[in-house]
Amino acid sequence: MILPPPGTLLGEVEGIPDPGGIIANWVEAPIILACREGEVRAYLNICPHAGRPLNLPNGKVFAHGGDTLICPAHGAVFDILSGACAGGPAGSSGLTPVSVDVRGGKVYAV
């Protein structure tokens, strides 16, 4: 999987639901930006269970209870801040993190 080079602008913090997630602005690879209590994380937008995207058809990412992201295909559940599997069919497989830095309200790849 191709990851964004350091310094690539992935999105703006104000556009990320808190809690929740959105699809990043970088089109070369599927990445989501997730936020909880002001903490921003990025992950490959691929559920490790079946390789499906975590976003719904409308592009939104489903956050449950403010703590977890849920894959709409089979219900795998992932912690927003760590990407660790918190339940469902993904077992012990977590989301693949993408390193980011937040500066001036913008999210950049590191």
Contacts in CASP RR format, 6 or more apart in sequence:
PFRMAT RR
TARGET T0000
AUTHOR 0000-0000-0000
METHOD contacts of the structure
MODEL  1
MILPPPGTLLGEVEGIPDPGGIIANWVEAPIILACREGEVRAYLNICPHA
GRPLNLPNGKVFAHGGDTLICPAHGAVFDILSGACAGGPAGSSGLTPVSV
DVRGGKVYAV
1 29 0 8 1.000
1 44 0 8 1.000
1 46 0 8 1.000
1 96 0 8 1.000
2 28 0 8 1.000
2 29 0 8 1.000
3 29 0 8 1.000
3 98 0 8 1.000
3 109 0 8 1.000
4 10 0 8 1.000
4 26 0 8 1.000
4 28 0 8 1.000
4 29 0 8 1.000
4 31 0 8 1.000
4 98 0 8 1.000
4 109 0 8 1.000
5 109 0 8 1.000
6 108 0 8 1.000
6 109 0 8 1.000
6 110 0 8 1.000
7 108 0 8 1.000
7 109 0 8 1.000
7 110 0 8 1.000
8 26 0 8 1.000
8 108 0 8 1.000
8 109 0 8 1.000
9 25 0 8 1.000
9 26 0 8 1.000
9 106 0 8 1.000
9 107 0 8 1.000
9 108 0 8 1.000
10 24 0 8 1.000
10 25 0 8 1.000
10 26 0 8 1.000
10 31 0 8 1.000
10 33 0 8 1.000
10 42 0 8 1.000
10 98 0 8 1.000
10 100 0 8 1.000
10 107 0 8 1.000
10 108 0 8 1.000
10 109 0 8 1.000
11 24 0 8 1.000
11 25 0 8 1.000
11 33 0 8 1.000
11 106 0 8 1.000
11 107 0 8 1.000
12 105 0 8 1.000
12 106 0 8 1.000
12 107 0 8 1.000
13 35 0 8 1.000
13 38 0 8 1.000
13 40 0 8 1.000
13 102 0 8 1.000
13 105 0 8 1.000
13 106 0 8 1.000
13 107 0 8 1.000
14 105 0 8 1.000
15 22 0 8 1.000
16 22 0 8 1.000
16 33 0 8 1.000
16 34 0 8 1.000
16 35 0 8 1.000
16 40 0 8 1.000
16 107 0 8 1.000
17 35 0 8 1.000
17 60 0 8 1.000
17 63 0 8 1.000
18 35 0 8 1.000
18 36 0 8 1.000
18 37 0 8 1.000
18 38 0 8 1.000
19 34 0 8 1.000
19 35 0 8 1.000
19 36 0 8 1.000
19 37 0 8 1.000
19 63 0 8 1.000
19 65 0 8 1.000
19 66 0 8 1.000
19 67 0 8 1.000
19 80 0 8 1.000
20 34 0 8 1.000
20 35 0 8 1.000
20 36 0 8 1.000
20 61 0 8 1.000
20 62 0 8 1.000
20 63 0 8 1.000
20 66 0 8 1.000
20 69 0 8 1.000
20 80 0 8 1.000
21 32 0 8 1.000
21 33 0 8 1.000
21 34 0 8 1.000
21 35 0 8 1.000
21 60 0 8 1.000
21 61 0 8 1.000
21 63 0 8 1.000
21 69 0 8 1.000
22 32 0 8 1.000
22 33 0 8 1.000
22 59 0 8 1.000
22 60 0 8 1.000
22 61 0 8 1.000
23 30 0 8 1.000
23 31 0 8 1.000
23 32 0 8 1.000
23 33 0 8 1.000
23 45 0 8 1.000
23 55 0 8 1.000
23 59 0 8 1.000
23 61 0 8 1.000
24 31 0 8 1.000
24 32 0 8 1.000
24 33 0 8 1.000
24 42 0 8 1.000
24 45 0 8 1.000
24 107 0 8 1.000
26 109 0 8 1.000
29 44 0 8 1.000
30 44 0 8 1.000
30 45 0 8 1.000
30 46 0 8 1.000
30 53 0 8 1.000
31 42 0 8 1.000
31 43 0 8 1.000
31 44 0 8 1.000
31 45 0 8 1.000
31 98 0 8 1.000
32 42 0 8 1.000
32 43 0 8 1.000
32 44 0 8 1.000
32 45 0 8 1.000
32 54 0 8 1.000
32 55 0 8 1.000
32 61 0 8 1.000
32 69 0 8 1.000
33 40 0 8 1.000
33 41 0 8 1.000
33 42 0 8 1.000
33 100 0 8 1.000
33 107 0 8 1.000
34 40 0 8 1.000
34 41 0 8 1.000
34 42 0 8 1.000
34 43 0 8 1.000
34 61 0 8 1.000
34 63 0 8 1.000
34 69 0 8 1.000
34 80 0 8 1.000
34 81 0 8 1.000
35 41 0 8 1.000
35 80 0 8 1.000
36 63 0 8 1.000
36 66 0 8 1.000
36 67 0 8 1.000
36 80 0 8 1.000
36 81 0 8 1.000
39 81 0 8 1.000
40 100 0 8 1.000
40 102 0 8 1.000
40 107 0 8 1.000
41 80 0 8 1.000
41 81 0 8 1.000
41 83 0 8 1.000
41 97 0 8 1.000
41 100 0 8 1.000
42 97 0 8 1.000
42 98 0 8 1.000
42 99 0 8 1.000
42 100 0 8 1.000
42 107 0 8 1.000
42 109 0 8 1.000
43 54 0 8 1.000
43 78 0 8 1.000
43 83 0 8 1.000
43 95 0 8 1.000
43 96 0 8 1.000
43 97 0 8 1.000
43 98 0 8 1.000
44 95 0 8 1.000
44 96 0 8 1.000
44 98 0 8 1.000
45 53 0 8 1.000
45 54 0 8 1.000
45 55 0 8 1.000
46 52 0 8 1.000
46 53 0 8 1.000
46 54 0 8 1.000
46 95 0 8 1.000
46 96 0 8 1.000
47 53 0 8 1.000
47 54 0 8 1.000
47 71 0 8 1.000
47 73 0 8 1.000
47 74 0 8 1.000
47 76 0 8 1.000
47 90 0 8 1.000
47 95 0 8 1.000
48 76 0 8 1.000
48 85 0 8 1.000
48 90 0 8 1.000
48 93 0 8 1.000
48 94 0 8 1.000
48 95 0 8 1.000
48 96 0 8 1.000
49 71 0 8 1.000
49 73 0 8 1.000
49 74 0 8 1.000
49 76 0 8 1.000
49 88 0 8 1.000
49 89 0 8 1.000
49 90 0 8 1.000
49 91 0 8 1.000
49 93 0 8 1.000
50 71 0 8 1.000
50 73 0 8 1.000
50 74 0 8 1.000
50 89 0 8 1.000
52 71 0 8 1.000
52 72 0 8 1.000
52 73 0 8 1.000
52 74 0 8 1.000
54 61 0 8 1.000
54 62 0 8 1.000
54 69 0 8 1.000
54 70 0 8 1.000
54 71 0 8 1.000
54 72 0 8 1.000
54 78 0 8 1.000
54 95 0 8 1.000
55 61 0 8 1.000
55 72 0 8 1.000
56 62 0 8 1.000
56 72 0 8 1.000
61 69 0 8 1.000
62 69 0 8 1.000
62 70 0 8 1.000
62 72 0 8 1.000
63 69 0 8 1.000
63 70 0 8 1.000
63 80 0 8 1.000
64 70 0 8 1.000
64 77 0 8 1.000
66 80 0 8 1.000
67 79 0 8 1.000
67 80 0 8 1.000
67 86 0 8 1.000
68 77 0 8 1.000
68 78 0 8 1.000
68 79 0 8 1.000
68 80 0 8 1.000
68 86 0 8 1.000
69 77 0 8 1.000
69 78 0 8 1.000
69 79 0 8 1.000
69 80 0 8 1.000
69 83 0 8 1.000
69 95 0 8 1.000
70 76 0 8 1.000
70 77 0 8 1.000
70 78 0 8 1.000
71 77 0 8 1.000
71 78 0 8 1.000
71 90 0 8 1.000
74 88 0 8 1.000
74 89 0 8 1.000
75 88 0 8 1.000
75 89 0 8 1.000
76 85 0 8 1.000
76 87 0 8 1.000
76 88 0 8 1.000
76 89 0 8 1.000
76 90 0 8 1.000
76 91 0 8 1.000
77 85 0 8 1.000
77 86 0 8 1.000
77 87 0 8 1.000
77 88 0 8 1.000
77 90 0 8 1.000
78 84 0 8 1.000
78 85 0 8 1.000
78 86 0 8 1.000
78 90 0 8 1.000
78 94 0 8 1.000
78 95 0 8 1.000
79 86 0 8 1.000
83 94 0 8 1.000
83 95 0 8 1.000
83 97 0 8 1.000
84 94 0 8 1.000
85 91 0 8 1.000
85 92 0 8 1.000
85 93 0 8 1.000
85 94 0 8 1.000
98 109 0 8 1.000
99 109 0 8 1.000
99 110 0 8 1.000
100 107 0 8 1.000
100 108 0 8 1.000
100 109 0 8 1.000
100 110 0 8 1.000
101 107 0 8 1.000
101 108 0 8 1.000
101 109 0 8 1.000
101 110 0 8 1.000
102 108 0 8 1.000
END
